[in-house]
Amino acid sequence: MPSVLIPGVLRAESGGASRLEVSADGSLRAVLDEMGERWPRLERRIRDESGALRRYVNVYVDGEDCRRSGGLDAPVPSAAEIHVLPSVAGG
């Protein structure tokens, strides 16, 4: 069962959980689709209205940047660990 690690800045959208277990595997899209059903506000912070990953959110599947391994079609093994990291900017 894949797990999704939630950074502190997004935990309000996951009910305060720092780690979420999801039953979907196979692709990042399947994982995010399940998240959209169970934690819709969190999923909307990760994907935009068209379903694409938001530009300033980075997602890693077992340490690999999903944008370099297929984007939403990146493979997600059943025991994968997925990190969601919003970009930080400022000056």
Secondary structure, 3 states (H helix, E strand, C coil): CCEEECCHHHHHHHCCCCEEECCCCEEHHHHHHHHHHHCHHHHHHHECCCCCECCCEEEEECCEEHHHCCHHHCEECCCCEEEEEECCCCC
